Amino acid sequence: MNSMTGFGRGESQQAGIQCSVEIKTVNSRYCDINIRSPKVINPVEHIIRQLIQSTLHRGKVEVMVTVVENGNREKKFTVNSTLKDQIKDMLIREGFYKETDTIPVQAIMAISGDWVQFQEDVVDQSVLEAMVSEATTKALHALTDMRIVEGQHIQLDLLGRLEILLQVLNRIDNVKDVAVTAYRNYLLTKMKSYLKDLHADVSEERFLQEVAILSDKTDITEEIVRFRSHVVQLENTLKDSKPVGRKLDFLIQEMNREVNTMGSKASDVGITDDVVQLKCELEKIREQVQNIE
């Protein structure tokens, strides 16, 4: 189980060029990749995307790629002789100089430096592919290691909260039958009083049957059984090494459904208080689950 939050950085150096890739991930329902890179990386950017998609399944992914020359590459310059001569002619025509041979380079550069241009060597695409692949792979390894560690911390926290859920659930389970009986007795007393005041003639069998039906509506045995089953599934899912975020989301929704039903059916104040505690713990679990891949 991995977290969706992490950071990783990788570098690669070939042919006098250094490439670095930084990857940062945060929570997101889907795998959303945003890559910022210099133009020279455009032809091989798909490699970065493919490597990320094969490694990460969920999360907003921010990628920063930088390419820097280490100074050892040979630099080439070209001279635009036509532009240079035009500048010289203009300087003579305007009376700044009398002969072209007397015009210093500084004077020409002061007018325009465009006549000398740096010609950047085109980096071989195979070199770019190798560098980008190596740097991205290193960054993903560092990122994954961080997400695993964070995932382990979340797992421990969630397992502890599952124990709390079971403790509260057991407390509810131990008193649910007593609560139903107490509610049944309450109904018997109230209904006998109403019938007496109304002078109604109702058979005892029919009377007891109606009381039983009403009191059974407060029985939460089925909800407790299903909730306990979801806790077991949740615990097993947390121990899975595969991406489990979506499954955990579903289980939390089902557990909330069962808890809400318990709350609406319960007639005992103690059970109602415990249901509130279950909801609070489930909300804490839900918030943590949002960060699981």
Secondary structure, DSSP 8 states (H G I E B T S, - for coil): --BS-EEEEEEEEETTEEEEEEEEEE--SSEEEEEE--GGGGGGHHHHHHHHHHH--SEEEEEEEEEEE-S-S--EEEE-HHHHHHHHHHHHHTTS-SSGGG--HHHHHHH-STTEEEE-----HHHHHHHHHHHHHHHHHHHHHHHHHHHHHHHHHHHHHHHHHHHHHHHHHHHHHHHHHHHHHHHHHHHHHHHHHHT----HHHHHHHHHHHHHTT--HHHHHHHHHHHHHHHHHHT-SS--HHHHHHHHHHHHHHHHHHHHH---HHHHHHHHHHHHHHHHHHHHHTTB-
